[in-house]
Amino acid sequence: MSVARQVVVEADGGSRGNPGPAGYGAVVIDPATGEPLAEAAEYIGVATNNVAEYRGLIAGLTAAKALFPDAGDALRVHVRMDSKLVVEQMSGRWKIKHPDMKPLAARAAAILPPSSVTYEWIPRAQNKHADRLANEAMDAGRDGRQWEASASTAALDAPSARTPSTTLPPVQGPPGDQAAGAARARAALAAARGAAAPEGLFPMPGAAETPEAGVAAETAEASLSEAPAEAGGEPTDAHPAPQQPAGTPQTGWGSAPDLGAPATLVLLRHGETALTPEKRFSGSGGTDPELSAVGRGQAERAAGHFAALGTVQEIVSSPLRRCRETAAAVAARLGLDVRIDEGLRETDFGAWEGLTFGEVRERYGDDLTAWLASPDTAPTGGGESFAEVAERVAAARDRLVARYAGRTVLLVTHVTPIKTLVRLALGAPPEALFRMELSAASVSTVAYYGDGNASVRLLNDTSHLR
């Protein structure tokens, strides 16, 4: 009879260029002592991050099997990686769509029986040993050689002791999601009190352009210092704002149910076009410009940011070219498809398309003042009013929240739709559109729960661009 053995595998992979010179690292760890039992690393030539990460997983599982060749089905391997893509795909929660990933995932799955392997996502800071091995492998490749175990210092960066994986409570839901985090917090609180968690309270899951520049601080915010006071009028009953998704939101904490993971909309404004730095109105009725060189660079940095986070499960884009190009850059890094939603397009600015705010004021001063004063006023020449845009965006929001309940979706869109989603989530009046700044390629996030409540988690984050 085989003796039961348990080990932890930590694996990582990286690419300097994506695709570019790539390598992987993996370490097999004794969960009882935290000591490394085996290391593996290799420079694999030009490849993407995702390929390198899968190669790291394959190497780690292979090393674990080689350590205990007689364990058979009694070997239990707990894989810890900071690639949510690999963890989710190997756990069976995400589909494997990219043709380069499918054979690698099949190789990994064939090394050990599926019932013998469990997966956990961990932050990059907790995966230092494997990360260091991967970087040593890439450094070796840069110097025209292969990684050698005898020269490795990766173990020096490893923590002196690791929490045994067998002591962790089971994770329910996607790794790192807040339902799983809440479950762990409740379990810890219950243990501290010496009693089980209350049955009825928080039950455990599963138990029983500005206008490009546009409506925005880039143009409209500047206008507030010049426009008369009526630019910020109070909303009236005649112009109600679109409401939150169907359902009556609960308030307070006393009897709130555990709603599980929300539908999380990560809102990425597209990268710059030639019109962006000139702060020209660029909506859905103009020339549909492409990304500039600066904008393409911003899209690539955003793609790297989301690849490192590993949280995005779906990508939906505005039909306009600048968004489709930005979305394509991210999709290429994540191995995901891009869906198009017409509701995410920018406002049609009518006769103002291509003009600066100053040029509009000079040519259509009365129309501009009326537009700033009322959400029901459209730009000159038959464009869209803010009220019309809000209605369109709210309808798109409701479709997406229903379709992607419990998932994290990247929406690549424009200034007005993003500000509108944030405004509606906050229950703010229409003039709040002029109180937000939204930079090119910035990231904002809104989460939508099953009871109809929304939570704004991030606004205009540009840290990934620096």
VEXDREN-2710 file (C-alpha; in Angstrom, 1 decimal):
% VEXDREN-2710
k/r/px/py/pz
1/MET/0.0/0.0/0.0
2/SER/1.4/3.4/-1.0
3/VAL/2.2/5.9/1.8
4/ALA/0.3/9.1/1.5
5/ARG/2.6/12.1/0.7
6/GLN/1.7/15.8/0.5
7/VAL/3.8/18.4/-1.1
8/VAL/3.4/22.0/-2.2
9/VAL/4.5/23.2/-5.7
10/GLU/5.1/26.9/-6.3
11/ALA/5.7/27.8/-9.9
12/ASP/6.1/30.9/-12.0
13/GLY/7.1/32.0/-15.5
14/GLY/8.1/35.3/-17.1
15/SER/8.8/36.9/-20.5
16/ARG/10.9/40.0/-21.0
17/GLY/8.8/41.4/-23.9
18/ASN/5.8/39.1/-24.0
19/PRO/6.7/37.6/-26.3
20/GLY/10.3/37.8/-25.5
21/PRO/13.2/35.9/-23.8
22/ALA/11.3/33.7/-21.4
23/GLY/12.0/31.3/-18.5
24/TYR/10.2/29.5/-15.7
25/GLY/10.9/28.4/-12.2
26/ALA/9.3/25.8/-9.9
27/VAL/10.0/24.6/-6.4
28/VAL/8.6/21.6/-4.5
29/ILE/8.1/22.3/-0.8
30/ASP/7.5/20.1/2.3
31/PRO/4.3/21.6/3.7
32/ALA/5.2/20.5/7.2
33/THR/8.6/22.2/7.4
34/GLY/8.5/24.7/4.6
35/GLU/11.8/23.4/3.3
36/PRO/12.4/23.1/-0.5
37/LEU/12.7/19.5/-1.7
38/ALA/13.5/20.2/-5.3
39/GLU/14.0/23.2/-7.7
40/ALA/13.6/23.4/-11.5
41/ALA/14.2/26.3/-13.9
42/GLU/14.9/26.7/-17.6
43/TYR/15.4/29.4/-20.2
44/ILE/12.9/28.5/-23.0
45/GLY/13.7/31.1/-25.7
46/VAL/11.2/33.5/-27.0
47/ALA/7.7/32.9/-25.6
48/THR/4.8/34.7/-23.8
49/ASN/4.3/35.0/-20.1
50/ASN/1.4/32.5/-20.2
51/VAL/3.5/29.9/-22.0
52/ALA/6.3/30.3/-19.5
53/GLU/3.9/30.0/-16.5
54/TYR/2.4/26.8/-17.9
55/ARG/5.9/25.4/-18.4
56/GLY/6.7/26.3/-14.8
57/LEU/3.6/24.3/-13.7
58/ILE/4.6/21.3/-15.8
59/ALA/8.1/21.4/-14.4
60/GLY/6.8/21.6/-10.8
61/LEU/4.4/18.7/-11.2
62/THR/7.0/16.6/-12.9
63/ALA/9.5/17.3/-10.1
64/ALA/6.9/16.4/-7.5
65/LYS/6.1/13.1/-9.2
66/ALA/9.8/12.3/-9.6
67/LEU/10.4/12.8/-5.8
68/PHE/7.9/10.1/-4.9
69/PRO/7.7/7.7/-7.9
70/ASP/6.1/5.0/-5.7
71/ALA/3.4/7.1/-4.2
72/GLY/1.0/6.6/-7.0
73/ASP/-2.5/7.9/-6.3
74/ALA/-1.5/8.6/-2.7
75/LEU/0.6/11.7/-3.7
76/ARG/-1.2/15.0/-3.1
77/VAL/0.1/18.1/-4.7
78/HIS/-1.1/21.6/-3.8
79/VAL/-0.1/24.1/-6.5
80/ARG/0.4/27.8/-5.6
81/MET/0.9/30.3/-8.4
82/ASP/0.4/34.0/-8.9
83/SER/-1.0/33.5/-12.4
84/LYS/-4.8/33.5/-11.9
85/LEU/-5.1/32.5/-15.6
86/VAL/-3.3/29.2/-15.0
87/VAL/-5.0/28.5/-11.7
88/GLU/-8.5/29.2/-13.0
89/GLN/-8.0/27.2/-16.2
90/MET/-6.4/24.2/-14.5
91/SER/-9.2/24.3/-11.9
92/GLY/-11.7/24.1/-14.7
93/ARG/-13.4/27.4/-13.9
94/TRP/-12.1/29.2/-17.0
95/LYS/-12.2/27.9/-20.6
96/ILE/-8.9/27.5/-22.4
97/LYS/-9.4/29.3/-25.6
98/HIS/-5.8/30.2/-26.8
99/PRO/-4.4/27.5/-29.1
100/ASP/-0.9/27.8/-27.4
101/MET/-2.4/27.1/-24.0
102/LYS/-4.4/24.0/-24.8
103/PRO/-1.5/21.5/-25.3
104/LEU/0.3/22.9/-22.3
105/ALA/-2.7/22.5/-20.1
106/ALA/-3.2/19.0/-21.4
107/ARG/0.4/18.1/-20.6
108/ALA/0.1/19.5/-17.0
109/ALA/-3.2/17.6/-16.5
110/ALA/-1.7/14.3/-17.6
111/ILE/1.2/14.3/-15.1
112/LEU/-0.8/13.3/-12.1
113/PRO/-4.4/12.2/-11.6
114/PRO/-6.7/15.3/-11.5
115/SER/-7.9/14.3/-8.0
116/SER/-4.4/14.5/-6.7
117/VAL/-3.8/18.1/-7.5
118/THR/-5.4/21.3/-6.1
119/TYR/-4.7/24.9/-7.1
120/GLU/-4.5/28.1/-5.2
121/TRP/-3.8/31.7/-6.4
122/ILE/-1.4/33.6/-4.3
123/PRO/-0.1/37.2/-4.6
124/ARG/3.3/37.6/-6.4
125/ALA/4.9/38.7/-3.1
126/GLN/4.2/35.2/-1.8
127/ASN/5.8/33.5/-4.8
128/LYS/9.3/34.9/-4.5
129/HIS/11.1/31.6/-4.7
130/ALA/9.7/30.5/-8.0
131/ASP/9.8/34.1/-9.3
132/ARG/13.5/34.3/-8.5
133/LEU/14.1/30.9/-10.2
134/ALA/12.4/32.1/-13.4
135/ASN/14.5/35.3/-13.4
136/GLU/17.7/33.3/-12.9
137/ALA/16.7/31.2/-15.9
138/MET/16.0/34.4/-18.0
139/ASP/19.3/35.9/-16.9
140/ALA/21.1/32.7/-17.9
141/GLY/19.5/32.8/-21.3
142/ARG/20.5/36.4/-21.8
143/ASP/24.1/35.3/-21.2
144/GLY/23.9/32.4/-23.6
145/ARG/23.7/29.6/-21.1
146/GLN/21.2/27.5/-19.2
147/TRP/20.2/27.7/-15.5
148/GLU/22.3/25.6/-13.2
149/ALA/20.9/24.5/-9.8
150/SER/24.4/24.7/-8.2
151/ALA/24.6/28.4/-8.9
152/SER/21.1/29.3/-7.8
153/THR/20.5/31.6/-4.9
154/ALA/16.7/31.6/-5.2
155/ALA/16.2/29.8/-1.9
156/LEU/17.7/32.8/-0.1
157/ASP/14.6/34.9/-1.1
158/ALA/12.2/32.2/0.2
159/PRO/10.5/32.8/3.5
160/SER/12.0/30.9/6.4
161/ALA/8.8/29.1/7.0
162/ARG/5.6/28.6/5.1
163/THR/2.1/28.0/6.4
164/PRO/1.4/24.3/5.7
165/SER/-1.2/24.1/3.0
166/THR/-3.1/21.4/4.9
167/THR/-4.1/24.0/7.6
168/LEU/-5.8/26.3/5.2
169/PRO/-9.6/26.2/5.1
170/PRO/-11.1/25.1/1.8
171/VAL/-11.5/27.9/-0.7
172/GLN/-15.0/28.3/-2.2
173/GLY/-15.2/30.3/-5.4
174/PRO/-12.4/31.7/-7.5
175/PRO/-9.0/32.1/-5.8
176/GLY/-8.7/35.5/-4.1
177/ASP/-12.4/36.4/-4.5
178/GLN/-14.1/38.1/-1.6
179/ALA/-16.5/35.3/-0.9
180/ALA/-13.6/33.0/-0.2
181/GLY/-11.9/35.8/1.9
182/ALA/-15.1/36.3/3.9
183/ALA/-15.4/32.6/4.5
184/ARG/-11.9/32.5/5.9
185/ALA/-12.5/35.5/8.1
186/ARG/-15.7/34.0/9.5
187/ALA/-13.9/30.7/10.2
188/ALA/-11.1/32.5/12.0
189/LEU/-13.6/34.6/14.1
190/ALA/-15.6/31.5/15.0
191/ALA/-12.4/29.6/16.0
192/ALA/-11.3/32.6/18.1
193/ARG/-14.6/32.5/19.9
194/GLY/-14.6/28.8/20.3
195/ALA/-17.9/28.4/18.5
196/ALA/-19.2/27.7/15.1
197/ALA/-20.2/30.6/12.9
198/PRO/-23.9/31.6/13.4
199/GLU/-26.1/29.8/10.9
200/GLY/-28.4/32.7/10.0
201/LEU/-25.8/35.5/9.7
202/PHE/-23.6/35.6/6.6
203/PRO/-23.9/31.9/5.8
204/MET/-20.9/30.2/4.2
205/PRO/-21.1/30.2/0.4
206/GLY/-22.3/26.8/-0.9
207/ALA/-23.4/25.6/2.6
208/ALA/-26.9/23.8/2.4
209/GLU/-13.2/60.9/-24.7
210/THR/-13.3/63.9/-23.0
211/PRO/-15.6/63.3/-24.5
212/GLU/-12.4/61.9/-25.9
213/ALA/-11.6/64.6/-24.0
214/GLY/-15.4/65.2/-23.6
215/VAL/-17.7/65.2/-20.9
216/ALA/-15.0/65.4/-18.6
217/ALA/-12.6/67.2/-16.6
218/GLU/-10.4/67.5/-19.6
219/THR/-12.8/69.9/-21.3
220/ALA/-16.0/70.3/-19.3
221/GLU/-14.2/70.6/-16.0
222/ALA/-12.2/73.4/-17.4
223/SER/-15.4/75.0/-18.6
224/LEU/-16.8/75.3/-15.1
225/SER/-14.4/78.1/-14.4
226/GLU/-15.7/80.0/-17.4
227/ALA/-19.3/78.9/-17.6
228/PRO/-22.1/80.6/-15.7
229/ALA/-23.5/79.0/-12.5
230/GLU/-26.4/77.3/-14.2
231/ALA/-23.9/74.8/-15.7
232/GLY/-24.5/72.7/-12.6
233/GLY/-28.2/72.7/-12.2
234/GLU/-30.1/70.4/-9.8
235/PRO/-31.8/67.4/-11.4
236/THR/-35.6/67.5/-11.4
237/ASP/-38.3/64.8/-11.3
238/ALA/-38.8/65.3/-15.0
239/HIS/-35.3/63.9/-15.7
240/PRO/-34.8/60.9/-13.4
241/ALA/-31.5/59.2/-13.6
242/PRO/-31.4/55.6/-14.7
243/GLN/-31.7/53.3/-11.6
244/GLN/-29.5/50.5/-10.4
245/PRO/-30.2/47.0/-11.7
246/ALA/-33.5/45.5/-10.8
247/GLY/-34.1/44.7/-7.2
248/THR/-34.3/46.8/-4.0
249/PRO/-30.9/47.4/-2.6
250/GLN/-30.5/46.6/1.1
251/THR/-28.9/49.0/3.5
252/GLY/-27.1/48.3/6.7
253/TRP/-25.3/45.2/7.9
254/GLY/-27.7/43.6/10.4
255/SER/-29.5/41.1/8.3
256/ALA/-27.7/41.3/4.9
257/PRO/-27.3/38.0/3.2
258/ASP/-24.0/36.7/1.9
259/LEU/-24.4/37.7/-1.7
260/GLY/-21.3/35.9/-3.0
261/ALA/-18.9/37.3/-5.6
262/PRO/-20.3/40.4/-7.4
263/ALA/-20.2/41.1/-11.1
264/THR/-17.1/43.3/-11.2
265/LEU/-16.8/45.7/-14.1
266/VAL/-13.2/46.9/-14.6
267/LEU/-13.5/50.1/-16.7
268/LEU/-10.5/50.8/-18.9
269/ARG/-10.5/54.0/-20.9
270/HIS/-8.8/53.6/-24.3
271/GLY/-5.3/54.9/-25.0
272/GLU/-4.6/58.3/-26.5
273/THR/-5.4/59.2/-30.1
274/ALA/-4.1/62.2/-32.0
275/LEU/-7.1/64.2/-30.7
276/THR/-6.6/63.4/-27.0
277/PRO/-3.7/65.7/-26.1
278/GLU/-5.5/68.5/-28.0
279/LYS/-8.6/68.0/-25.9
280/ARG/-10.9/67.8/-28.9
281/PHE/-14.4/66.3/-28.8
282/SER/-14.1/62.8/-30.2
283/GLY/-17.3/60.8/-29.9
284/SER/-19.1/58.2/-32.0
285/GLY/-20.1/60.6/-34.7
286/GLY/-16.7/61.7/-35.9
287/THR/-13.7/60.2/-37.7
288/ASP/-13.2/57.1/-35.4
289/PRO/-9.5/57.8/-35.0
290/GLU/-6.9/55.0/-34.3
291/LEU/-4.6/55.0/-31.3
292/SER/-1.5/57.1/-31.6
293/ALA/2.0/55.8/-30.8
294/VAL/1.6/57.0/-27.3
295/GLY/-1.8/55.4/-27.1
296/ARG/-0.5/52.0/-28.3
297/GLY/2.2/52.2/-25.6
298/GLN/-0.4/52.9/-23.0
299/ALA/-2.5/49.9/-24.2
300/GLU/0.5/47.6/-23.9
301/ARG/1.2/48.8/-20.4
302/ALA/-2.4/48.3/-19.5
303/ALA/-2.2/44.8/-20.9
304/GLY/0.9/44.0/-18.8
305/HIS/-0.9/45.3/-15.8
306/PHE/-3.9/43.0/-16.2
307/ALA/-1.7/40.1/-17.1
308/ALA/0.2/40.6/-13.8
309/LEU/-3.1/40.8/-11.9
310/GLY/-4.6/37.8/-13.5
311/THR/-8.1/38.7/-12.5
312/VAL/-9.9/39.5/-15.8
313/GLN/-12.1/36.7/-17.0
314/GLU/-13.9/38.4/-20.0
315/ILE/-13.3/41.4/-22.2
316/VAL/-16.0/43.6/-23.7
317/SER/-15.3/46.7/-25.9
318/SER/-16.9/49.7/-27.4
319/PRO/-17.2/49.2/-31.2
320/LEU/-15.0/52.3/-31.8
321/ARG/-11.6/51.7/-33.2
322/ARG/-9.5/53.2/-30.4
323/CYS/-11.3/50.9/-27.9
324/ARG/-11.0/47.8/-30.1
325/GLU/-7.3/48.4/-30.5
326/THR/-6.8/48.9/-26.8
327/ALA/-8.9/45.8/-26.0
328/ALA/-7.0/43.7/-28.6
329/ALA/-3.7/44.5/-26.8
330/VAL/-5.0/43.2/-23.5
331/ALA/-6.7/40.2/-25.1
332/ALA/-3.5/39.1/-26.7
333/ARG/-1.8/39.0/-23.3
334/LEU/-4.6/37.2/-21.6
335/GLY/-5.5/34.8/-24.3
336/LEU/-9.2/36.0/-24.3
337/ASP/-11.7/36.9/-26.9
338/VAL/-13.2/40.4/-27.2
339/ARG/-16.9/40.9/-27.4
340/ILE/-18.4/44.2/-28.8
341/ASP/-21.2/46.0/-27.1
342/GLU/-22.7/49.0/-28.9
343/GLY/-23.9/50.4/-25.6
344/LEU/-20.3/51.2/-24.6
345/ARG/-19.7/53.7/-27.5
346/GLU/-18.9/57.3/-26.7
347/THR/-21.4/60.1/-27.0
348/ASP/-22.3/61.5/-30.4
349/PHE/-21.1/65.1/-30.2
350/GLY/-22.8/66.2/-33.4
351/ALA/-21.3/69.3/-35.0
352/TRP/-18.8/69.6/-32.2
353/GLU/-16.8/66.5/-33.3
354/GLY/-13.2/67.3/-33.8
355/LEU/-13.4/70.8/-32.2
356/THR/-11.8/72.0/-29.0
357/PHE/-13.9/73.3/-26.1
358/GLY/-12.9/76.8/-26.9
359/GLU/-13.8/76.4/-30.6
360/VAL/-17.3/75.1/-29.6
361/ARG/-17.8/78.1/-27.2
362/GLU/-16.8/80.5/-30.0
363/ARG/-19.0/78.9/-32.7
364/TYR/-21.9/77.5/-30.7
365/GLY/-21.8/79.5/-27.4
366/ASP/-25.5/79.4/-26.6
367/ASP/-25.8/75.7/-27.4
368/LEU/-22.8/74.9/-25.2
369/THR/-24.2/76.8/-22.3
370/ALA/-27.5/74.9/-22.6
371/TRP/-25.7/71.6/-22.9
372/LEU/-23.8/72.2/-19.7
373/ALA/-26.9/73.3/-17.9
374/SER/-29.2/70.4/-18.7
375/PRO/-28.7/66.6/-19.2
376/ASP/-31.5/66.6/-21.7
377/THR/-29.8/69.1/-24.1
378/ALA/-28.0/67.6/-27.1
379/PRO/-24.9/69.1/-28.8
380/THR/-25.4/71.1/-31.9
381/GLY/-26.5/69.2/-35.0
382/GLY/-28.3/66.3/-33.5
383/GLY/-25.8/64.7/-31.2
384/GLU/-26.7/62.8/-28.0
385/SER/-27.7/64.3/-24.7
386/PHE/-26.3/63.1/-21.4
387/ALA/-29.7/61.7/-20.5
388/GLU/-29.8/59.6/-23.7
389/VAL/-26.2/58.4/-23.1
390/ALA/-27.1/57.5/-19.5
391/GLU/-30.1/55.5/-20.6
392/ARG/-28.0/53.6/-23.2
393/VAL/-25.1/52.9/-20.8
394/ALA/-27.5/51.8/-18.0
395/ALA/-29.1/49.3/-20.4
396/ALA/-25.6/48.0/-21.3
397/ARG/-24.7/47.8/-17.6
398/ASP/-27.8/45.7/-16.8
399/ARG/-27.1/43.3/-19.7
400/LEU/-23.5/42.8/-18.7
401/VAL/-24.2/42.4/-14.9
402/ALA/-26.8/39.8/-15.7
403/ARG/-24.5/38.0/-18.1
404/TYR/-21.4/38.0/-16.0
405/ALA/-22.7/37.6/-12.5
406/GLY/-19.9/36.6/-10.2
407/ARG/-17.2/37.3/-12.8
408/THR/-14.6/40.0/-13.4
409/VAL/-15.1/41.7/-16.8
410/LEU/-12.9/44.3/-18.5
411/LEU/-14.9/47.0/-20.3
412/VAL/-12.8/49.0/-22.7
413/THR/-14.8/52.2/-23.3
414/HIS/-14.7/56.0/-23.2
415/VAL/-15.0/58.9/-20.8
416/THR/-18.7/59.4/-20.8
417/PRO/-19.7/55.8/-20.4
418/ILE/-17.2/55.3/-17.6
419/LYS/-18.2/58.4/-15.7
420/THR/-21.8/57.6/-16.2
421/LEU/-21.4/54.1/-14.7
422/VAL/-19.5/55.6/-11.7
423/ARG/-22.2/58.4/-11.3
424/LEU/-25.0/55.9/-11.3
425/ALA/-23.2/53.6/-8.9
426/LEU/-22.8/56.5/-6.5
427/GLY/-26.4/57.8/-7.0
428/ALA/-24.9/61.2/-8.0
429/PRO/-26.7/63.8/-10.1
430/PRO/-25.8/64.4/-13.7
431/GLU/-23.5/67.3/-13.0
432/ALA/-21.2/64.9/-11.2
433/LEU/-19.9/64.1/-14.7
434/PHE/-18.0/67.4/-14.6
435/ARG/-16.5/66.6/-11.2
436/MET/-14.4/63.6/-12.2
437/GLU/-11.1/63.4/-14.0
438/LEU/-10.5/60.5/-16.3
439/SER/-7.2/60.1/-18.0
440/ALA/-6.4/58.1/-21.1
441/ALA/-5.8/54.4/-20.4
442/SER/-6.9/54.9/-16.8
443/VAL/-8.6/52.1/-14.8
444/SER/-11.8/52.4/-12.7
445/THR/-13.8/49.6/-11.1
446/VAL/-17.4/49.1/-10.0
447/ALA/-18.8/45.9/-8.4
448/TYR/-22.5/45.0/-8.6
449/TYR/-24.1/42.7/-6.1
450/GLY/-27.1/40.4/-6.3
451/ASP/-29.2/42.7/-4.2
452/GLY/-28.8/45.6/-6.6
453/ASN/-26.2/47.5/-4.6
454/ALA/-23.1/48.8/-6.4
455/SER/-19.6/49.6/-4.9
456/VAL/-17.1/51.9/-6.6
457/ARG/-13.7/50.5/-5.8
458/LEU/-11.4/52.5/-8.0
459/LEU/-11.4/55.7/-10.1
460/ASN/-8.9/57.0/-12.6
461/ASP/-6.0/54.8/-11.6
462/THR/-3.0/55.4/-13.8
463/SER/-0.2/53.8/-11.7
464/HIS/0.3/51.1/-14.4
465/LEU/1.4/53.9/-16.9
466/ARG/4.2/55.2/-14.7
END
